[in-house]
């Protein structure tokens, strides 16, 4: 950033945080990463939820009830998107399944993957 | 100066172990003036090739300076000495070459090179050992004792010894893992490599280092910035390797491939010329690794270049 002699240090910081705030509002994935990096947890609105919900992390770090409550309020299309985006189901696997069945599949498969990939010692 | 021994290791191949070895050697020597010894334990000899060129690797072997010659000493029951097999200056960076010309006692990169002959020598040793009722484990233990004794006199000369380990568990590879103080694990952001980190953690944790998490520096390499890759990185950091120390994420880059292809044994390049747009990654790698090592050993290093 070029130096602007007309701005004070706090004005520079204001500009920086304004930019950060704008990006956080516009980009839910970025917002999720920033908040996670700061150790926080944020509830996202419906439209953003499917984009940021990571079933592996939820299956590994959260409870089963927390997992189900995260996905239960999603529309069926969003649940299918999460399954697809996370390589947890093909179209064929999901065909004819109800939202409840899809969430069961999501939980079972994400939990299994986490167990398969996690060290058995650490 | 008492060199820490760092094994660059992962049981999965193709994750960038040799590239990491060379980037780290360059970064530590260039930015911190550390004296680095690379010991290439991988018969594929990739880090040797990257530092010395193919011709240099062959010439070193022809002159009797290679890991398989040290192994021949073990077979013959002679004293353990790594010194005679080391190429004392394997720098490829012009800044380090000038330092050496001016007799600055800093920023050396030396190498005990490998050669494809290493695996053949090891195989014949294995056949002989097992025919005398030895086991892979007793051979690995004997080799570890020998390797440690061979390196010990060199520890005061170097700040860090980087062991480039092969992606398998031959007795020599196990010996390398057994004598390491810390483990650098390069991995790629994909599912097969993630599973590879589990195999590495389980095996090393069970047989070599029960305290692996505090001795493990993980590096995500060849990173392509896609949604899937970002997700895998976040899973590695938050689930599978959440108890490890992470280095910077190294992008996939043609520049890195070019940087590892030395034109000739007498060809040098500046850091900027060699690494171009990824030189910041080399610096961050050196910074993060020295932080990790300081936390492990209590030693500190001052930067000599920015």
Boltz contact constraints between the chains, C-beta under 6 A:
constraints:
  - contact:
      token1: [A, 56]
      token2: [B, 235]
      max_distance: 6.0
  - contact:
      token1: [A, 57]
      token2: [B, 238]
      max_distance: 6.0
  - contact:
      token1: [A, 60]
      token2: [B, 239]
      max_distance: 6.0
  - contact:
      token1: [A, 117]
      token2: [B, 194]
      max_distance: 6.0
  - contact:
      token1: [A, 117]
      token2: [B, 195]
      max_distance: 6.0
  - contact:
      token1: [A, 117]
      token2: [B, 198]
      max_distance: 6.0
  - contact:
      token1: [A, 117]
      token2: [B, 240]
      max_distance: 6.0
  - contact:
      token1: [A, 118]
      token2: [B, 240]
      max_distance: 6.0
  - contact:
      token1: [A, 119]
      token2: [B, 198]
      max_distance: 6.0
  - contact:
      token1: [A, 119]
      token2: [B, 201]
      max_distance: 6.0
  - contact:
      token1: [A, 119]
      token2: [B, 202]
      max_distance: 6.0
  - contact:
      token1: [A, 120]
      token2: [B, 202]
      max_distance: 6.0
  - contact:
      token1: [A, 121]
      token2: [B, 202]
      max_distance: 6.0
  - contact:
      token1: [A, 121]
      token2: [B, 205]
      max_distance: 6.0
  - contact:
      token1: [A, 122]
      token2: [B, 201]
      max_distance: 6.0
  - contact:
      token1: [A, 122]
      token2: [B, 213]
      max_distance: 6.0
